[in-house]
């Protein structure tokens, strides 16, 4: 399997990207087609003793930064490593694309270059996050700041199919983020989405309040992109703070340090479950071919796990399952814009 990897996407590119790619080749048995300036990539690999076995470079003369306008990927930055990778994916040069770069540009490129699955209103960014009972998928987390009800219905469908195929959840329960559990709560977006979700054909569990999300009763949590992004950032910040506070408690004195040694394996397991690098990347669900967004600050481990996630996504034919699911689910709506 060939995974296309943006060599210059993210805060730690290209070093951590190269390290993650080498680890993926060694551990996952994939081939990597890395986009970016080949001379620079080879130099960084040589200076750091990184094996290039199984890694092929595809020249890209430009880089899209976090400060660039997302739409610049289509014209001004058309030869950046991200754009080159997306066109390579579109044209059959690989099975999936992974980037830790500019999120907005990836959404624009995924939508306009790779295009959408037929029938999908809008693609959604969908990270998998830890919960008390395992994990859940949250979507959308920023690809669509404003949404229509039929879009949220499709997010629930795509998330449900992903969790069933990739995360082996037998009957994923879908929840709609709201300010209360009652059917009448929320704005018109929530009340109309609730009615449509009841008829969508997947296991809709009703409204879910933000405080109940980490409990793990819902396998798929649906929100508009603005709300979902706020939840994601709060979740990430709170997880980091909790881990820091726990470490502080155990490092106070000799007594607490001894206690830490006694529960070290439990603490390590907990830290691993709360670590975003274990989940790797977020699929941009709804694109015609697999596109994955890794965290902007991804290290080699996160890049490797994003590649692993993309590999499983392809093996499980998630796009084929979404296409079949859409065909079986008819939602009354306005035409896609």
C-alpha positions in Angstrom: 0.0 0.0 0.0 1.3 3.5 -0.9 0.6 6.4 1.5 1.3 9.9 0.2 2.8 12.0 3.0 3.2 15.8 3.1 6.9 16.2 3.9 6.6 19.9 5.0 3.3 19.9 6.8 3.3 20.8 10.5 5.4 22.5 13.2 8.1 19.8 13.3 8.5 19.2 9.6 10.5 17.8 7.9 12.5 16.0 10.6 9.6 14.4 12.5 7.8 13.6 9.2 10.8 11.7 7.9 11.2 9.8 11.2 7.6 8.9 11.3 7.7 7.8 7.7 10.7 5.5 8.3 9.0 4.0 11.3 5.8 3.4 9.3 7.7 1.6 6.6 9.5 -0.6 9.1 6.5 -1.4 11.3 3.5 -1.2 9.0 4.8 -2.5 5.8 3.7 0.5 3.7 5.4 2.4 1.0 5.7 6.2 1.3 5.6 8.8 -1.4 6.7 12.0 0.3 6.1 15.4 -1.3 8.4 18.4 -0.8 11.8 19.7 -1.8 13.8 16.5 -2.4 17.2 18.0 -1.8 16.2 19.3 1.6 14.5 16.1 2.6 17.5 14.0 1.7 19.8 16.3 3.5 17.8 16.2 6.7 17.5 12.4 6.5 21.3 12.0 6.0 22.1 14.4 8.9 19.9 12.4 11.3 20.6 8.9 10.1 17.1 8.2 8.9 16.6 5.3 6.6 15.0 6.1 3.2 14.1 2.5 2.4 10.6 2.4 1.1 10.4 6.2 0.8 10.1 7.9 -2.6 10.2 11.7 -3.0 7.9 13.7 -5.2 9.2 17.2 -5.9 7.2 20.2 -4.7 8.8 23.6 -4.8 6.7 25.5 -2.3 5.2 25.1 1.2 1.8 26.3 2.5 2.2 27.8 6.0 -0.3 28.1 8.8 -0.6 31.8 8.0 -1.5 31.3 4.3 -5.1 31.7 3.2 -6.6 28.2 2.8 -7.7 28.9 -0.8 -4.2 29.7 -1.8 -3.7 26.0 -2.2 -5.6 26.2 -5.5 -3.6 29.0 -7.2 -0.8 30.9 -5.4 0.5 27.8 -3.6 -0.5 25.2 -6.2 3.0 23.7 -6.1 3.2 23.4 -2.4 3.8 20.0 -0.8 0.2 19.6 0.2 -1.3 20.5 -3.1 1.1 18.2 -5.0 0.2 15.4 -2.6 -3.5 15.9 -3.1 -3.2 15.9 -6.9 -1.1 12.8 -6.7 -3.9 11.1 -4.6 -6.6 12.3 -7.1 -4.7 10.9 -10.0 -4.1 7.5 -8.5 -0.5 8.0 -7.4 -1.3 6.6 -3.9 -4.0 5.0 -1.7 -4.3 7.8 0.9 -2.9 11.2 1.8 -1.6 12.4 5.2 -0.6 15.9 6.2 0.0 17.8 9.5 -0.2 21.1 7.7 -2.7 24.0 7.4 -6.1 22.5 8.3 -8.1 25.0 6.3 -6.0 24.4 3.2 -6.4 20.7 3.6 -10.2 21.0 3.7 -10.2 23.2 0.7 -7.8 21.0 -1.2 -9.6 17.8 -0.2 -12.9 19.3 -1.3 -11.8 21.0 -4.5 -8.9 18.8 -5.7 -9.7 15.3 -4.5 -13.5 16.2 -4.6 -16.4 14.7 -2.5 -18.0 11.4 -2.6 -21.1 11.7 -4.7 -24.0 12.7 -2.5 -21.9 14.1 0.4 -23.0 17.7 1.2 -19.7 18.6 2.9 -16.7 16.7 4.2 -16.1 16.7 8.0 -13.0 16.5 10.1 -13.5 13.7 12.5 -10.9 12.9 15.2 -11.2 9.9 17.5 -10.8 10.8 21.1 -10.6 8.9 24.4 -13.5 8.4 26.7 -14.2 6.6 30.0 -15.4 3.5 28.0 -12.9 3.5 25.2 -13.1 6.2 22.5 -15.5 8.2 20.4 -15.5 10.1 17.1 -16.3 13.9 17.2 -17.4 15.5 14.0 -17.2 18.1 12.6 -14.3 19.9 14.4 -13.8 22.8 12.0 -14.2 22.0 8.3 -17.7 23.6 8.3 -18.3 26.4 10.7 -21.9 26.8 9.6 -24.0 23.7 8.9 -27.4 22.7 7.7 -29.4 19.9 9.3 -28.9 17.4 6.5 -25.1 17.9 6.8 -25.3 16.9 10.5 -27.3 13.8 9.5 -24.6 12.8 7.1 -21.9 13.4 9.6 -23.7 10.9 11.9 -23.9 8.4 9.1 -20.2 8.7 8.1 -19.0 8.6 11.7 -21.1 5.6 12.5 -19.8 3.7 9.5 -16.2 4.6 10.4 -16.5 3.5 14.0 -18.0 0.2 12.9 -15.5 -0.5 10.2 -12.2 0.8 11.7 -12.8 0.8 15.5 -14.9 -2.4 15.5 -17.9 -0.9 17.3 -20.7 -3.3 16.6 -23.6 -0.8 16.8 -22.3 2.7 17.1 -24.5 5.1 19.1 -24.8 8.6 17.6 -25.4 11.6 19.7 -26.2 15.2 18.8 -24.4 17.9 20.8 -27.0 20.2 22.5 -27.6 22.3 25.6 -30.1 19.7 27.0 -31.2 16.2 26.3 -34.8 17.1 25.6 -36.0 16.8 21.9 -37.1 20.5 21.9 -33.8 22.0 23.1 -31.4 24.0 21.0 -31.7 26.2 17.9 -33.5 25.3 14.7 -30.3 23.5 13.6 -30.5 21.1 16.5 -34.2 20.6 16.6 -34.4 19.9 12.8 -31.4 17.7 12.8 -32.9 15.7 15.7 -36.0 14.9 13.7 -34.0 13.9 10.6 -31.5 11.8 12.6 -34.4 9.8 14.1 -35.2 8.6 10.5 -31.6 8.2 9.2 -31.3 4.5 9.7 -28.4 4.4 12.2 -28.5 4.1 16.0 -29.4 7.6 17.0 -29.3 8.0 20.8 -30.6 11.6 21.0 -29.1 14.8 22.3 -25.9 14.8 24.4 -24.7 17.6 26.7 -21.0 18.5 26.7 -20.4 17.2 30.2 -21.6 13.7 29.1 -19.4 13.4 26.1 -16.3 12.0 28.0 -18.5 9.4 29.8 -18.5 7.3 26.6 -22.2 6.5 26.2 -22.0 7.8 22.6 -19.6 6.4 20.0 -20.2 9.2 17.5 -20.7 12.8 18.7 -22.1 15.2 16.0 -21.9 19.0 16.0 -21.4 21.9 13.6 -17.8 22.8 13.0 -17.7 25.8 15.3 -19.1 23.9 18.3 -17.0 20.8 17.6 -13.8 22.8 17.4 -14.5 24.4 20.7 -15.2 21.0 22.3 -12.0 19.6 20.7 -9.7 22.4 21.9 -11.2 22.3 25.4 -10.8 18.5 25.5 -7.1 18.7 24.4 -6.3 21.5 26.9 -8.1 19.8 29.8 -6.4 16.4 29.1 -3.0 18.1 29.1 -3.7 20.0 32.3 -5.0 16.9 34.1 -1.9 14.9 33.2 0.3 17.8 34.4 -1.6 18.0 37.7 -1.3 14.3 38.3 2.4 14.4 37.7 2.7 17.3 40.1 0.9 15.4 42.8 3.2 12.4 42.5 6.4 14.5 42.4 5.8 16.5 45.6 8.0 14.5 48.0 9.7 11.2 48.6 6.5 9.6 49.9 4.5 10.6 46.8 7.3 9.5 44.5 7.3 6.0 46.1 3.5 5.9 45.6 4.1 6.8 42.0 6.4 3.8 41.5 3.7 1.5 43.0 1.1 2.6 40.4 3.5 3.3 37.5 2.0 0.8 35.1 -1.5 2.2 35.8 -0.3 5.7 35.2 1.5 4.8 32.0 -1.6 3.1 30.7 -3.8 6.1 31.6 -1.3 8.5 29.9 -1.2 6.4 26.8 -5.0 6.4 26.5 -5.1 10.2 26.9 -2.3 10.8 24.4 -3.5 12.2 21.0 -0.4 10.8 19.3 -1.8 7.3 19.9 -4.7 8.1 17.6 -2.5 9.8 15.0 -4.8 11.7 12.7 -8.3 12.8 11.8 -10.0 11.6 8.6 -11.6 14.2 6.4 -14.7 12.1 6.0 -16.6 12.6 2.7 -13.8 13.0 0.3 -13.7 10.7 -2.7 -10.3 9.3 -1.6 -8.8 9.0 1.9 -7.4 12.3 3.3 -6.1 12.5 6.8 -5.1 15.5 9.0 -2.4 14.9 11.6 -2.0 17.3 14.5 0.0 20.4 13.7 2.5 19.6 16.4 2.8 15.9 15.5 6.0 14.1 16.4 7.2 10.9 14.6 5.0 8.7 16.7 1.9 10.7 15.7 2.8 10.7 12.1 3.4 6.9 12.1 0.0 6.4 13.8 -1.7 8.7 11.3 -0.3 6.5 8.5 -1.5 3.4 10.4 -5.0 4.9 10.6 -4.9 5.7 6.9 -3.8 2.2 6.1 -6.7 0.6 8.1 -9.1 3.1 6.5 -8.1 1.8 3.1 -8.1 -1.8 4.1 -11.7 -1.5 5.5 -12.9 0.3 2.4 -14.6 3.0 4.5 -15.3 5.1 1.4 -17.1 2.2 -0.2 -19.2 1.8 2.9 -20.0 5.5 3.0 -21.1 5.3 -0.6 -23.4 2.4 0.1 -24.7 4.0 3.3 -25.6 7.2 1.4 -27.4 5.3 -1.3 -29.5 3.6 1.4 -30.2 6.8 3.3 -32.3 9.5 1.7 -32.5 12.8 3.5 -34.8 15.6 2.4 -32.6 18.6 1.8 -31.6 21.5 -0.3 -29.0 20.7 -3.1 -25.4 20.8 -1.9 -23.7 24.1 -2.5 
